[in-house]
């Protein structure tokens, strides 16, 4: 590997031309094939049993997330102008491309179940827009007396109503989202119109997500560039470092586009990873060159390039290989975006390593070198201590004297973190991507305050016998299940075949509320259903029961799309399994809410597996590289500390485990292993060269310790900017990345360092340490 990069540095112009051409090719592919995927269905494994069944059930009952258009007037909706607008807006929505024309529901299209002298009647609430006061009052009374509409389609106070539009099977695209927003704007005034529902949330993410990253990305890059300039003290070196990271990002997204892989929400984390890891390679190479120039101020450009390749190639390649393998462990996840994240981040890391070792030594040859103004390493080969860097020596002396408090603090941090880890909760809420003050969140709150809820969970009941769901005892059990679920504060309502039966039973008894219940007679239930099928479109029941009454669907409307809320509902529902089994009925779940819940469980399961696997792989690779299982375990120590502290902080602060935050631990592994390898490799080299653990420790702290500190400072500063993102998950990522940088840095230069130093690894020292026994008892000032 060293020979290869040495030969590459011999032809610097050709090397840079090849890299530029490759980057242009990848950039063209990335621009031409860039596609963002926000459809949750595309995030999930197609062959997972839960998703296979959910899709089948959703097709059977025509279950789909609708666009909820809420129209509000403070004086009430029972006004001719408002009712006309409801009708016109509903028709206009149905005419949009991407919206089912025949599946738009509103007060203007809803049917009212009532009774007359001839029996059961099913007819529209509105047959022509009412204009007289008497007609308006009659419409209002009809709505208020119908529990299937009142509180569901029309708010209980009569000031708001819903228009529900269903997207076509092709899916909800960005253009449909923009068309709906533009159409709604035309109809506003004096009524307020709010648009909500999962399709709208997904559409907003598709539009606002890239916009926020486009705004925050340059700020992050500028911050990193500024800190790099302060650290490297060279505009040229800063530009080269930023170009290497930029090239690796372009190569990665270009390859994704070439392979037809879309950009998922979690894919926006890839630049974070590549900057965090790619900048480290550049900093270590430049730092190695700086140390060499301190020792050899008159070195030529060729000598500097050759020395950089000779001294830094091994640790950089080792760090890259272990990091790549760690990210590839994410391929064990069944969640598609996580798999792709691991695969393409691994490619980007490998690219950053290749680019760093190819570009930086070539730049030395092309642009020459500039010796440092002063040499902090004068007489380094003279007396044992005279030439040692003073600042690094002070750090080593403090750690050597105060190793017990340092270890104790580390143990306490790990213990507290481990104690807080069980408090970490899983969530895949789409609404959590928005601040409470955002338009999306405010709209969702408005709809939830006036109606049953913007999110849904579907409980699907199955039986192999026809007419099973005409059994009044079974229907009563379903009704009790609905009633118990609705006691949850976050549940707005539920809707099932039982609601049709209860409404028909009530209207056939002169609207007496006492009869809003399931009748005891099977024959009466069958008669009601027959009358309904004769009076209305039989397809109107397709969302609650199949044609042969062998399966039924209960739709639960929820005011909160968090995994915790959905888990509570499922727990209540599961308690009825045994009772339903007595009727020969099984229970399954479907709908976007359930799929999101399963998705969150898969994220947690995959994260645990991949993190454990990556730790094992790192230990094995380090053991092979350094021919010592003990060194492998020592190298993994900062990673383990960082991961525990990271999840502990999440538990303490109540930060949920989502797709983005779950992968933060990958940063801990990716960066922590780099820090560990550079520290171990440099300490090993200095021990072989000097034979004295104190000198080796000081020189390692001066060389690798400084580079690690620079890297942590650069990345933490840059991604702390994300704390100002409009999206809470981006803020969490920014804060946690900065936290991981600090913990990885401290864990490496303290705990890992002490394990090497106190364990006297890589040979016995030739002479006693400069610290005497008496000095070790003193307090260093």
N, C-alpha and C positions, 0 to 999 in steps of 0.2 A: 504493500500500500504506500509506503514511504517513497519507494522508487517511482511509482506511478505519478504521485504528485510532484516529485522532483522533476520528472520529465515534463510534466505539464507546465511547471514554472519556467522551464527553459524556452517555451514558446508562448510568452504572455499575450501577445497581440492575437495570435490564432485562438488561444483559450478564451479570451474575452469576446471575440467575434462569434465563436461557436455558442457561447452562453447567451449572447444577445439575440442571435438568430432563434435559438430554442425558445427563449422567453417571448419573442414576438409571435412565434407559432402558437405557443400556449395561450398568449393573451388574446389572439384572434379567436381561438376556440372557445375561450372563456366568455368573451363578449357575445359571440354568436349563439352559444348554447346555454347561456345563463337562464335558469328557471327556478323560481322559488316555490316550494311545496308546503302549503299550510293545511291541506286536507288531512285530518287526523287518520282517516282510513288508510292513507298511503304510508303512515308511519308504522303500521302494524303488520305482523307476519300473516300472510294470506292463509297459511295452513294451520294456524293455531286453532284448536277445537272451539274455544270460546268465540272467536271471530267468525269462524265458519258457520256456527249455529246462528250467531247474531245476524249475519247477512241473510241467511235463509229466512229467519223470522221476520226481518225487516221487509223483505220482499213479499212475504205472505200477507202481512198486515199493512203494507204500504207505509211503513214507519220511516219518517224522514224529518230532519230538523228544518223547521220553517222559518222564514223571515217574518218577524213580528213588527208590524207597523201600527203604532199606537197613536190614535188621533184624540186630542184633548181640547175641550172647550170649557172654560170655567163656569159658564151658564148651563152646561149640560149638552148632550149630543142630540136631544130630541127637538131639533130645530130643522125646518125644511132645507135650509142651505147646507147645514152640516151633514144631514142624511144624504143629500144629493152628492156631496163631496165624497162621502164614504163609498157610495156606489161607483162614482166615476174613478176614484183612485184605485179601487179594487179591480175594475175592468182594465185600467191602464197598466197595472202591475202584471195582470195576466197576459198582456200583449207584449211584454218585454221578452227578448230572446234570453233563454236560460231559466225562465219561470214557466211552470206548468199552467197553461191557460185554463184548463178545466178543474184546477185544484186550488183555487183561491177562495178562501172562506172569510166572510164578514157578516155583519148584521144584515147586510143587503142580500146575502145569499143563503143565510142559515134557515133551517126548517124549524117550525114550531109544532110540537106534538100536543094536540088538544082533543077534545071530544065534542061531539054534537049529537043531535037526535038520531043520527044514522050510525053512530059508533065512533071509532077512532079516526082522527083526521091528522094528516101530516101535510102542512103547507108552509110556504115562506112567511117569515115575519112581515116582510115588506113586499107588497105587490103594487108597485108604483109609489113614488115618494109622497107620503102624507103631507097635507098642507094645512088642514084645519086643526084647531086646538083639540077638538074631540078625537080626531084620528091620531094625533100625536100622543094624547093621554092613553088611548087604547093600546097603542104600540108599547108605551112605557109599562103599562100594567101587564101586558103579555110577556115582556122580557123579565120583569120582576118576579112573575109567578113561575118562571121556568128555570129551575136550578142548573139545567144543562147549558144555559146561556148566561144567566145572571152570575156575575163574578168570574166568568171564564172569557166570554167574548165582550161583554159590557161590564165595566167596573160597577161595584156595588152602589157607588154614589151617583152613577149615571153621567159622570163628566168625561169618561174616556171609553173608547172601544178599540178593539183589535181588528186588523186585517192580516190574515195569515196567508202568506204566499209560499208555495213549495218549489224549490229549485228542480230543474229537470235532472234526469239520470246522468247527464253529462257532467254535472257538478257545478259548483258555485265558483265562478271565475272572478278575477279582478274587474273585468269589464262589466259584469253583471252588478257587482258591488257599486261601481261608479254610476251605472245607469239608474239603480234604485235611489241612490243619494240625489242624483240630479232630478229624477221624477218627483220625489218627495218635496224637494225645494220649491217646485212649481205650485204645489197645492197648499203650502203653508200660509197662514194668515186668514182670518183671525185665529184659527185653530193652531195649536202647537202639534207638531208631528214628530214622534220619536221612533227610531228604527233600531230593533234589537234582535236577539236570537244568535245561535251559534254561527250560522253562515256569515252574519254581519261581523261578528267578532273575528272569525278567521279572515274575512276580507280586510278588516282594519289592520290585522297583523301583517298581512301580505303587503299592504301599502305603507303603513307607518314604520314597520320593522326596518326595511331597507333604508327608509328616509332617515331614521334615527342613527343607524349605523353609518350612513353617508355623512351625517353631521358630526357624530362623535369620533368616527375613524380618523379623520385628519387631525383632530385635536389630540387624540391619543398618540398619533405618529409624531406630531410636533413636540409633545411633551417628552416622548422617548428620545427624539433627536436632540433636544436641548440637554437632557440629562446625560446622554451619550457624549455630547460635546464637552460637558464639564468633566466627565470621567476620563475620556480618552485624550482630551486636550488637543484634539486635531480635527479640523473640519473634514479633511480627506478621510480619515479613519471613520468618522461618524457617518459620512455619506456612503462609504463602502459597506458599513454594517447595515445601514438602512436598505441599501440596494439588495444585499444578500437576502434579507428577510422578505423584501418586496418580491424578489424573483421567486423565492420558494413558495410564496402565497400564490403568485400567478401560475406557476407550474402546477400547483395542486388543484386549483379551480379549473385550470385548463384541462387537466387530465379528467376531472369529474365531468366536464362538458363533453369531452371526446367519448367517454364511455356512457353518456346519456344519463348520468346520475344527477338528480335535481339537488338544489340547495335547500336543506331542511333548516328548521329553526336552530337546531344544535350545530349546524355547519358553520354558523357565524362565529362559533368558538374556535374554529381552526386557525384563523389569523392570530387569535390570542395565544394559542399554543405555540405557533411557529415563531412569533415574536419573542415569547418568553424563552424558548429553547434556542432558536437561531441566533439571537443576540448573544447568548452565552458562548457559543462557539467563537464568534468574532472577538468578544472581549478576552477570552482565554488566549487566542492567538496573538492579539495585539499586546496583551500583558506579558506573554512569553517573550515577544520581541523587545518590549521595554526593559525587561530584566536582562536580556542578552546585551542590549546597548549600554546598560549601566555597568556591566562587566567589561564590555568591549566597545568603548566609545568610537573607535576608529574602524569598526566593522564595515565592510562593503555591503551593497544591496544584495549581491549574490550570497554572501556569507549569512546575512540575516534571513534570507528566504530559505536557504538550506537548513539553517539551525531551527527555524520555526517549524519546518516540516519534520525534522528529525526529532524534536522534543515534544511537539504537541499532537502529532498525528495519532499516536497510539491512544492517549487518553480521550481525544475527541472522537475517534472512531469507536472506541469502547463505549463511550457515553452514548453515542448515536445508536449503536447496535442494541444496547440494553433498553434505550428509550423506545426504539422502533418495536422491539419484541413486546415491551410493555403495552404499547398502544394496540398491537395486533391481538393482544389478549381480549380486547373488546369484541373480537369476532365471535366470541362465545355467546354474546347476547343475541336474543331472538328479535330484538327491536331493530328494524332496518336502519334508521338514522344513526343509531349508536354503532352499528357495524361499519357503516360507511365512514362515520367519524373516525373510528379507530384505524381503518384501512388508509384513508387519505391523509390523516395526520401523520401516520407512520411514513408515508411517501414524502410528505412535506418536510419532516424532520431529516430524513435521509438526504433529500435535496439540499436542505440548508447546510448539512455537513459537507457534502460534495462541493457546493458553491463556496463555502468558507475556505476550505483547504485549497481550492483552485484559484479563487480570486485574490485573496489577501497576499499570499506569497508572490503571485504574479504582479500585484501592485507594487510590492517592494522593488522588484526588478525594473518595472516600468518607470516608476516615479522617484526612485531613490529613497534614501533614509536620512533622517535628521537625528543626530545624537542628542541625548538629553542635556539640558543646561548644566546640571550638577549630577554627580554620581553618588547616590546614597549607598552604594555598595563598595566604596573604596576600601582597599586592603581586605576584601572579604576572605581572601586566601591566606591572610596573615594570622594574627592572633585569633584565638577562639571566639572572643566576644567583641573585639574592637571594631570589626567591620559589619557586625550584625545590625540589621535595621532596627532602630530603637523602638519605634512604635510597635512593630510586630513582636519584639522581644518583651515589651511590657505586657502585651496581651498574653503571651505564653506564660510569663511569670505569674500573672494573676490567676490564670487557669490552673497552673501547677500548684500554687499555694492553696487556692480556694476551690479545689475540685469537688470537695464534699458538698458545699452549698449549691454548686452548679448542678451536680447530679441530683441533689434533693429537689431543687426547683423543677428540673425536668421530670422527675418522678411524680411530683405533685400535679404538674400540668397534664401529664398523661392520665393520671388517676381521675382528675376532675373532668377531663375530656371524655374518658371512658364512662364515667358516671352519667354524663349528660347525653351521651349518644342515644340511649333509649327514648329520649324526648324528641328526637328528630322524626318528623312526620312526612309522609309522602303526599304529594299533590300534583295533579296535572291540570289544574284549573286554567282555562284559557283566560278568564277574567283577571287572574292574578298578574297577567302581563301588563295591566294598565293601572295607573294610579287612580285613587278614588275621585280625583278632580277631573279626570279625562272625560271627554264626551261619551266614549263608549261606556264607561263605568256609570256615569250619571244617567244615561239612557236606560241602562240595565236596571238601575235602582228604581227609576220611574215606573217601568213596566212591572217590576216585582211588587212595588207598592200598590199598584192599581189592579193587578191581575194575579193569576195563580202561580206564575213562575216562567222564567225564560229557558230553563233547562229541563230535560226529561230523563226518566228512567223507565224502561219497559219490563214488566213482569209477564212472562209468557207461560201459560199453563197448558200442558199437553195431556191428551188422552187418546187411546186408540179406538174408542167406540163413538159411533155417531150419536148425536143428540145428548152427549154427556152434559153439555152446558145449558141444558134446559131443566136440569135437576134443581129444584128450589133450595134444597139443603146445601148443595155446592155453591149456588149463587149467594146464599146467605153467608157462607164462610168467606167468599170473596169480598162481600160487602164489609164484613167485620175486619178483614185484612186491610181494606182501604181505610176504614175508620181509624184503625190503630196507626197506620202510616201517617195519616193526616194530623195526628197529634203532635208530630215533630214540628217545631217552630219554623223550620226551613222548607217544609212541604206546604205548597199552596193548595193543591187539590189533586184528585185522581179521577180517572175516567175509564169506564169499562162497560161491558154489556149490562152489568147491574144497574147502571144509571138509566139506560133505556127502559129496562123492566120496571124500575121504581117509578119513573116518570109516567109510563103508560098506566101503571096501577093507580097512580094518584089521579090522573085526568079522568079515568073511568069511574072514579068515586068523587066526582064534582070538585076536583082540586083540593080535597081535604088533605092537609099536611100529614095527618095520621097515617094515610095510606102511601106516603112516600117511602115504600119498603118493598122487599121482595115477597110476593104472595107465597103461601104455603102449598098451593096446588100446582103440580106439574102440568096438568091440563090447561090451567089458566095461563101459565107462562107460555106454553106452546101456542095458545090462542092469541095472546098479545103479540107474539112474534109474527104469527101468520097475518094478523091485521096490519101490523106495521109494514110487512113486506108487500102487502096489497096496496097500501096507501102511499108508500114512499118508494124511492129508488132503493132496491135491495142492496146495491153497492154501498149505501151509506153505513152499513154495519161492518164493512170489510176491515175497518181498523180495530174492531173489538172482538170479532169472532170469525172463524172461517165458515165456508158455505155449509159444511156438514155438522157444525157445532162440535167438532172434536178438539179444538184448541181455542184459547181465548187470550186476549192481550189486555193488560192493565197498564195504562199510561199514568205515571206519577209525575206531576209538575213540581219542579223544585226551584226555590229562589236562590240557590247557591250551588255552583257547579264544582265545589271542592270534593276531593276524594273522601274526606272525613264524613261529610253529609251523606254521600252516596253509600258509604259503608254502613252507616247507622240504618238507613232505609233497608238495605239488603239484610242486615241482621234481624230486623223486625219481620221481614218477609220470610226469611229462612225458618223462623220459629213455627210457621204454618205448614212446613213440608209434611210432617207426619199426619196432620189432620187432612191435608189434601190427598195424601197417599191412600187414605181410606176410601176415597172416591175413585181410585185408580188414576189419579192426576199427578203428574210430575211438574216441577217448576224449573224454569230457566230464565235467563235475562238477556236483554237486547237493548239496542239504542245507543246513541253516542255517549251518554253518561256512563253506561256499563262498560263500554269499550274503553273509555278513558280510565276507568277504575282498574280494569285488567291491565291496561297499558302501564299504569303506575306500579303495579305489582311486578310486572316484568322488568321494569327499570330497576327496581330495588334488587330483585333476584339476580339480574345480569350484572349490576354494579358490585354486589358482594362477590360473585364468582370471578369477575374480571380483576377486581382489586386483589383478591387472594391469589389468583393465578399469576398476576403480574409481580407480586411480592416474591412468590416462590421462584419465578423465572429470574428475577433480578438477583436473588441470593445465589442461585445456581450459576448464572453467568459470571457474577463477581467471583465466586469460588473457583470457577474454571480459569478466569483471567488472571487471578492472583494466586492460584494454586493453593487455596486455603478456604475451607468452609467457614472458619472463624472470621476471616476478612469479609466473606460474603454476608454473614450475619451483621457484622459491624457496619458495612456499607448500607444495609437496609434499615438501620436504626433511625436515621433522620427521616426517612420516608414514612416509617411507621408512626413516629412522633407527629409529623405534619398531618398525616391522615386522621389520627385520633383527635388532635387539637382542632382540625378543620371541622369534623363532624360534631365535636363537642361544642364549638362555638355556634354551629347551626342549631344545635339543641337548645342552648342557652338563649339565643336571640330569636328562636321560633322561626328560623328560615327553613322552608320546606325543601324536601328532596325532590327536585324536578329533573327534567332532562339535562338542563344546563348545570345546575348545582351538583347533580350526581357525578358529572364528569370533571368537576373541579379536582377530585382526588387523582385524576389522570395527570393533572398538572403537577401535583405533589410527587407522583412517581417519576414523571418525565424530567422535572427539574431537580428533584432531590437526588436522583441517581447520577445526574451530571455533576452536581456539586461533590457528591461522595467520591466518584471516580477520580476527579481532578485532585481532590485532597489526598486520597490514598496513593495515587500514582506519583504525585510530587513528593510526598513523604517517603515513599519507597526509594525514589531516585536519590534524594538527599541522604538517606540513611546509607545507601550503597556508596555514595560519594564521600560523605564525611564520617560516617560511623558513630556519630554522637547524636543521641536523640534530642538533646536540647538545641543544638545547631540545626538539625534537620527540622525540628518543630518550628523554630523561628523563621527559617528560610521558606518553609512550606506556607506558613501563615502570611509571610510577606508576598509570596508568589501567588499561590492558588487562593489563599484567604482573601487577598485583595481583589482578585478577579471575581470571586464569588460574591463579595460584598458589592462590587460595581454592578454585576449582573442583577442582583436582587434589587438594588436601588433603581436601576434603569426601568426594569419591568414593573416593579411596584408603583413607581411614580407615574408611569404611563397609564396603567390600568386603573389606578385610583381615580382617573378622570371619568371613568364609567359610572362613578358614584353620582354623576350629574345627568345621567341618561334619563329620558322620560319613561323608560320601562323599568319597573322594579327588578325583574330578573337580571337585567344588565347591571343594575346597581349592585345586586348581590354578587354577581360574577366579579365585578371590579373590586369590591371589598374583599372577597374571599381569595382572589388571586394575589392581591397585595398581602393579605395575611399569610398565605402559603409561602410567598417569597421570604417574608421575615422569619417564619418558623423554620423553613428549610435552611436558610442562612445560619440562624442561631444553632439549630440542631447539628449542622455540619461542623461549624467552627468551635463548638463547645463539646457536645457529647461525643460525636464521632472522633474529633481530635483527641479528646481525653482517652478514649478507648484505644487509640493508636499509641498515644504517648505513654499513658500509664501501663498499658500492656506491653510496651517496649517491642512493638512489632517490627519485623524485617531486620532482625539482628541485634546483637549486643552493642552497646556504646563502647567506644574505645577509651574514652576518658570520662571522668566524673562530670556530672552536670555542674554548671557554674553556680547553681543554687545550693548553698550549704544547708545542713539540717536546721541550723539556727534561723537562717533566712526564711525557710519554709514556714516557720512559726510566726514570722512577722506579718503585719498587715501592710500590703503594698499600697502606697499612696500615689 
